[in-house]
Amino acid sequence: MNSILMDVLRGKTTSRPPVWMMRQAGRVLPRYRALRESHTFHELMHDPDLCAQVTLMPVEDLGVDAAILFSDILVIPVAMGASLEWSDHGPVFTNPLAQYDAPSKLIHPDPSRLEYIYHAIDRIIAQRNPDTPLIGFCGAPLTVLCYLLQGVSSKHDFPQAVKFFYSHPQETRRLIDQVVELTIEYALQQVAHGVNAFQIFESHAGLLPEEMYRELFLPAVARIGKALKEKNVPVIFFPKGIGYNLKYITPDMCDFISVDWQTDIVEARRQTDPNIGLQGNMDPRIFYAPKEVIRAKLESYIPFFAAHPNWIFNLGHGVLADTPVEQLKWTVEWIKNTNWNHDKI
């Protein structure tokens, strides 16, 4: 595969950073919005042809260097038996598990409920350009458990889930084991069907005190990362809000860390193990600004890339739904056409 992303993930030095963006598949793309007029989100995920079409759209329409599977982190809660309904306003959990003292006894994982995703991956692999890498993904254990226990939190702080972690520590550990076991099977099946790299999304790493997250949930992430790395698949870990816990992430957990927009990229590099590459961390809200502001921010990454070429351009979180699509296209073109050799600027 002739891919700048895979080259960087494998440790090669390149003339520019590869570029892709979280939540690039859908949302802002006109062709995606046209599909949403006649199809629900659930239908787009479950129909292999539609899923392949949406997955590959950003490569075709934005020019990014990789595709990421069009899916959702909530597929694992569903496969574990969560009662989830997809509405036009997002997912609705009808029976959150935090109300029970022993929810681990109510979980009945059914891996067959994930089969449609593997069919979609097969279709994507068949339709993509052979040099376009496909990134698979899953939700990290804390994020998955937050939704299993509480459902959707309007304030994104999941108070009932956090209360459960404190009040039911042993049951929490049992739930973590259940989530990890199914997640590893899910991740390895994605690999078996052809994904080239894998990202673990921890959307709520900053939800808990650092020590609690480090002791309870980082070992769970490490188990997933280890299983993937044993298959020689590069692993990216996105722990949004992890703060100073960056220094506790080790190369056995992942190959790259995706850095959120709250964390300075230079400071992230200083804290992170030198054997781990970085991805991110541009604030997705910057696309509302004039191009001069975006350009200035992009230019600030040039000396960083010159000093630390094991870096992938991405955002510090996902593309926002009302982002001007022309700003994204312009950014991708700028990254591809700019001289990233700092000594010659």
PALUMDO-293890 format. One record per residue: x, y, z of N, C-alpha, C in turn; residue in three letters. Coordinates in steps of 0.02 Angstrom, whole numbers, plus 50000, padded with zeros to 5 digits. Atoms other than C-alpha are relative to their C-alpha. Example, Ala and Ser with C-alpha at 12.3 -4.5 7.8 and 13.67 -1.06 7.14 Angstrom:
PALUMDO-293890
500454994150000506154977550390500455006050000ala/499584994149997506844994750357499615005550037ser/
This chain:
PALUMDO-293890
500424994050000500005000050000500445006250000met/499634993750004500715016849946499605005350037asn/500404995649958500025027050091500445003950048ser/499614995849954500795041750183499794998850072ile/500225001449931499725037850336500334993650026leu/499715006249978500325019850345500765000650008met/499284999049993502115025450317500165003150068asp/499874996749936502035037150468499834995350058val/500185004749946501135024250575500534994550008leu/499485005149997502535012050532500695002850017arg/499384997149978503885024350584500435003049947gly/499614997150054504455031050415499955007750002lys/500004992750006504925049350389499715002049933thr/500334997850061503855058350261500095007549990thr/499884993050017503915075250173499475004650030ser/500544996149968502285081050253499624995350047arg/500415004449958501095074850388499404997449961pro/500645002350029499655063750333499435003850033pro/500574996349974497935071450357499364996049994val/500705002250000496245064550406499685003350060trp/500354996449946494915071050526499474995650031met/500535003649965493845063150658499325002949982met/500674998350023492005063250608500005003049930arg/499984997650069492505066550428499474996749957gln/500485003850040491275053450365499295002450016ala/500684997549990489635062850348499985007150027gly/500124993749966488955077850441500045006149954arg/499934993850038489675092250338499984999049925val/499955001250072489755083950168499325000549965leu/500654999350035488375089050045499714993449977pro/500265006450023488255071549974499724995850058arg/500265003649942488025064350148499325002950021tyr/500634996849981486665076950189499444998149952arg/500505002250049485775072050029499764992950016ala/500195006849981485805053850083499555000050062leu/500394999849937485115058550255499285002349988arg/500694998150015483575065750171499564994049986glu/500395006050016483045048250121500184993950041ser/499795005749960483955037050246500145002250072his/499824998649931484105036450435500734998350012thr/499325001749980485775035550523500084992450008phe/500005007249990485355017650570500044996449933his/499995003250067485035013150387500685000949967glu/499344998950030486675020950331500534995450030leu/499535004549968487625010450457499894992849980met/500165007150009486724994150421499994997749927his/499985002050070486694994450231500725000349976asp/499295000150019488424988950168500175004949944pro/499864995550055488304998950007499995007350022asp/500044993249976487755014850093500575001650047leu/499454999149953489035012650231500665001149963cys/499384999250040490425010450103500025006849966ala/500034993550035489845025750008500175005750048gln/499884994649952489855036750164500724999750026val/499325000849975491505029650227500515003049952thr/499514997850050492405033850064499895007249976leu/500144993150022491585050950036500545005050017met/499504994949983492885061150132500644999549958pro/499415000950042494305053650030499875003249932val/500184997450066493395058449870499855007550001glu/500244993149999492665075149924500465004950035asp/499554995649963493965082050046500734998949982leu/499315001650018495535073449983500434997550057gly/499615002549943496045066250153500374993649982val/499555005550015497355052550161499764993250024asp/500255006449975496285039150243499255000350010ala/500715000649983494515033050268499944997050069ala/500155003349936493795028650438499304997249995ile/500635003650003492385016250454499425004350024leu/500594996449979490675024450461499604995450046phe/500365004149950489955017150621499925004250063ser/500124996349938489685021850803500304996150058asp/499725003549942490485018050971499474996250040ile/500545003249962488775012451035499824993149975leu/500165006750025488774996450933500184994750052val/499825004949948489634987451078499474999750055ile/500565000549952488304992351207499404996249971pro/500565003550031486984986151083500144992549998val/499835007150004487904969751058500034996850069ala/500015002749931487974967851248499304999850028met/500695000649979486094968951257499675006450022gly/500304993649981485804987451290499385001349957ala/500614998250035484064993151243500095007049972ser/499824993650032484455006851118499575001149939leu/500394998050059483355015950994500345005949967glu/499704994550037484055027050857499455004749976trp/500494995050021483025042850837500345005249957ser/499714994650039483255058050726500415004850042asp/499654995549954483915066950880500574996450035his/499455003749969485195053550924499764993750034gly/500175006449967485245037251023499615001150065pro/500404999849938484005034051163500054993250034val/499965006249960484365020951298499374999450043phe/500645000749964482745014051369500074996450066thr/499925003749937483475003751512500725000450024asn/499314999449976485135010651581500134995450060pro/499855005349952486024998251694500215002550069leu/499784997549935486565009851836499474999150054ala/500545000949951484885006751920500034993150034gln/499965006749972485394988751957500644999250040tyr/499415001349959486594982352090500504995449966asp/499565004950033487284968351981499854999749925ala/500174999950072487104973651799500404995049959pro/499605004850038488484961651745499614993649987ser/500415006050009487214947651768499465000949947lys/500524998650049486024956251647500285000649929leu/499684999250065487294957551506500074993349966ile/499965006250040487184944351370500305001849932his/499684998050063488464948251234499804995449942pro/500205003750059487924943151061500435002549941asp/499554997650054489374944950936499675000149932pro/500335000250066488194940850792499675006749984ser/500314993550012487424958150814500495004949969arg/499494995750032489044965250744500164997849929leu/499825002850065489074954950585499895005049942glu/500134995350055488324968850478500585004849989tyr/499434995550006489854979450515500554996849958ile/499495003550038491014966250444499814999649926tyr/500234999950069489944965250287500155006849968his/499854993250026490134984150269500755000849986ala/499284999550011492024982850289500194996449936ile/499875003750062492064969650152499845004349938asp/500224995950057491124981550037500475006049991arg/499534994350005492274996250079500664997849969ile/499375002550026493824985850044499954998849925ile/500105001650071493104980449877499955006349957ala/500134994050039492684998349824500545005450005gln/499514994749990494135008749890500574999549949arg/499365000150034495715013549798500474995750042asn/499565004449961496995000249849500515003650044pro/499524996249960498135013949916499675004450054asp/500364996349947496785021250031499934995750061thr/500075004149940496985014450207499325001050033pro/500634999849963495425010350308500154999450074leu/499915000049927495435014550493499374997050032ile/500555002649959494355003750605500005003450068gly/500004996849935493835009350777499514996650048phe/500475002049948492945005750940500005005350054cys/500004995849940492455014951098500434996850053gly/499605002649944493635013151246499544998050057ala/500445002849948492985004051401499635005150043pro/500354995149958492595019451507499425003149961leu/500524996850039491615027851368499414995249988thr/500535005050011490645011851328499604999050064val/500355001249936490245009151513499565005950020leu/500414994149983489625026951535499314999449967cys/500635000650036488295023751402499604993950024tyr/500355005949976487885006251464499655001450067leu/500264998949933487625012351642499485005650003leu/500454994249993486775029051614499615001649937gln/500314997850061486295030551433500335006549978gly/499734993650024486515047851358499955005250055val/500004994749949487015061751477499985006749965ser/500074993550033486415078951424500575004750017ser/499454995749980487855086851519500684996949987lys/499385003550016489165074251462500434998650061his/499605001549940489685071351643499784993450032asp/500215006749980488745054851670500004999050076phe/499965000449927488405057451857499794993250028pro/500225006549974487475040951881500534994649987gln/499475004850015488865031051795500585000950049ala/499444998749954490215039451901499814997850071val/500235002349934489195036352058500054992550006lys/499965007450000489115017952010500724997750008phe/499305002049995491005017051989500245000350072phe/499804999249930491235023352167499644995150046tyr/500405004049954489835013452248500034992549987ser/499985007150018490094996852156500674998449967his/499345001050031491974994752129500114993049971pro/499905006750026491974975852108499564998649940gln/500455000950057490474975951993500265004049940glu/499704996150054491324989651893500554996149965thr/499465004050030492834978351867499724994249958arg/500315005450039491704964151810499735002749934arg/500264997050061490864975751685500575001849952leu/499424998350043492554981851621500244993749963ile/499775006250031493074963851590499534997849944asp/500495001950051491464960451494500075004449938gln/499934995350057491684975951386500644998549962val/499365001250033493514972151350499984993649959val/500025006550035493184954051302499635000649933glu/500374999350062491864958551173500345004949953leu/499664995050042492834973751111500594997149964thr/499435003250033494384963451076499764995649942ile/500275004150054493344951050976499785004449941glu/500244995350051492554965550881500585003149961tyr/499424996850032494224974050846500374995049955ala/499645004950039495054958050786499614997849939leu/500415001550059493594954350671500075005549947gln/499894994550048493814971550593500664999049964gln/499345001350030495644967250564499954994249951val/500075005850043495184950350491499665001749934ala/500364998050060494054959150366500365005649962his/499594995850043495404971250310500175007050023gly/499804993349980495584987150414500755000350008val/499274999350001497364993750405500295003150064asn/499794996949938497455003750566499375000450044ala/500575000349954496365005550720500065005750051phe/500014994749949495845019850834499524998250056gln/500415001149940495185017751012499785006950025ile/500274993549981494035032251056499805000050074phe/500194998949930494005037251240499755007150005glu/500284993250003492835052051230499965003350068ser/500114997349933492745054151419500574998350048his/499425001649957494515050951484500085005050056ala/499944995049948494395067151583499435000050050gly/500595000249957492805061951672500184998350072leu/499835002649934493665053551820500655003150026leu/499354998049974495085058351937500564996049966pro/499465003250038496755054351856500194993250028glu/499805006349970497205040651980499494994549987glu/500525004950011495535031951960500004997649927met/499995002050070495625032151771500614995749986tyr/499375003650012497425026251774499964992850027arg/500025006649968497065011551891499464995549971glu/500565004150022495385005851823499984998949925leu/500165000250071495335009851639500604999749952phe/499435000650045497075011751565500224992749989leu/499835007050013497454993151594499514996749951pro/500495002850047495854989151499500165002149929ala/499784997750066496424999951353500604996149977val/499395003750017498094991151359499844993049974ala/500185006850023497254974151339499755000149928arg/500254999450069496364979951181500585001649953ile/499444998150041497924988351112500484994249988gly/499545005650006498994973051146499734994849950lys/500295004950045497784961551054500075002249927ala/499934997450069497844972850900500725000149978leu/499304999650018499714975450904500294993149987lys/499775006850013499964956650909499824997949928glu/500185001250070499124956750737500365004849953lys/499604995350039500374969950679499585005649970asn/500434994550022499004983050663500185006350042val/499854993949962499505000950711499385002550038pro/500554997949956498455007550855500085007350019val/500044993049978497955025650888499515000350058ile/500434999449942497235029951058499825007450009phe/500234993149991496175045751079499685000750069phe/500274999249932495975049451266499835007350014pro/500184993049993495035065951265499975002050074lys/500014997449931495365075851424500454996450048gly/499595004149955496695064051492500505004150040ile/499554995749962497825078451545500684997050013gly/499335002349983499395073451638500084992449998tyr/499945007350006498985054951622500314997849935asn/499635001750062499805055851450500644996250016leu/499355003049985501425050951535499944992750021lys/500085007049979500675034451592499814995449941tyr/500165004150058500245028651416500654997249971ile/499395003350019501535016051359499944996949930thr/500035002750068502015008751188499644993349994pro/500385006250005501184992251231499255001349993asp/500714998250007499505001451233499835002349930met/500154997050065499645010651068500645002249966cys/499444997450039500785016950930499995007649996asp/500104992850004500065034550922499465002150050phe/500524997049958499075045751040499715005949962ile/500334994350030497795057650969499875005050056ser/500004994949947497915073851069499405004649993val/500594995650003496385084151114500215007349993asp/499834993050012496275102751081500145003950064trp/499844996549937496425107151266500734999450019gln/499315001549982498205100551270500485002949949thr/499494997250045499675110051195500394994249970asp/499685005650034500485098951065500734999250021ile/499305000449978502265103251121500044996950070val/500015002949933501835099251301499814992749998glu/500185007050009500995083151245500604995949978ala/499405003550022502595078351155500504999150057arg/499535000449944503625082051310499794994650049arg/500255004849951502525071151420499984992849975gln/500145006650027502275056551302500644996149987thr/499455004550015503435041651283500265001549929asp/499744998350067504605045751136499894994749947pro/500145005350048504195029051056499285000049975asn/500694999350021502385034351036499935006349958ile/500134994250041501885045950893499395003850023gly/500584995849981500605059850907499565001449939leu/500504998050050499045064650810499605005750029gln/500414994449975498005080450822500425006350006gly/500524998949951497675093050906499605006449985asn/500294993650017496885107550810499275000450022met/500684998849976495295114750884499514999949941asp/500455000250057493855110050767499595006349990pro/500384993850006493015126750803500375005449960arg/499614995050036494425135950714499755000849928ile/500244999650069493565132350548499455005349991phe/500474994350005492305146050589500385006549989tyr/499594993950006493745158550581500195001249927ala/499754998650069494415167250424500614995649984pro/499445004250021495725157850323500675002450027lys/499374997549974497095169350387500144997150070glu/499935002849933496785162850563500174992549996val/499875007150010496745144750505500724999049975ile/499325000650028498345147250404500535001150054arg/499514998649946499255154650554500074994050046ala/499975005949957498795139650659500364994349965lys/499675005350038499325127550523500755001249996leu/499294998450005500985136550502500364998850066glu/499685001249935501305134750689500204992750009ser/499825007149995501375115850664500634998349960tyr/499435001750043502785116750535500644998750040ile/499405001549961504225118350660499914993950045pro/500135006049959503395105150769500114993749959phe/499925005850043503325092950623500744999049982phe/499295000650016505135096850579500384996750056ala/499665002949942505665092050754499734993150018ala/500335006349980504425077750776499594997449941his/500365002150061503975069850608499514994350011pro/500495005349987503005055750691499355003150026asn/500614996249983501445066650690499514999749941trp/500545000350049499785064950598499555006150010ile/500474994349992498725080350563499304997350011phe/500705001549984497005078750641499755005550046asn/500304995249955495835088450753500044997550071leu/500005001949930495735088650941499344996950022gly/500645003549991493965081650927499694999649930his/500305001050065492735077950788499795006449965gly/500264994550040492205089450646499305001750024val/500664997849977490715099750704499515000249941leu/500505001250053489085097550608499905005949954ala/500124994150043488965115450544500645003149975asp/499364997650026490785117050492499955001649925thr/500004998650072490975125850323500444995149963pro/499625005350034491505111850207500575002849959val/499464997150040492555123650100500625001250043glu/499424999049956493655127250251500384993550009gln/499675006549994494005108650270500404998449937leu/499655001450063494435106650086500635004349994lys/499444995450004495565121950092500574997750046trp/499505002349952496465115050246500374993949975thr/499685006150027496785098050167500475001849943val/499584997950057497455106350009500625003750025glu/499424996349972498565117950112500524995250028trp/499535004949970499315103250207500374996349945ile/499695003950053499655093750046500475004249957lys/499614995950047500395108449950500535004350033asn/499534995849963501435116850086500684996550006thr/499325002649987503315114750104500084999250076asn/499955001249929503485106550275500724999450024trp/499295000149981505385107250273500155006850032asn/499934993749963505635120450408500645003749983his/499364996850014507445123750361499995004149936asp/500024996650064506925129850187499455005249995lys/500544995150001505525141450238500275007050017ile/
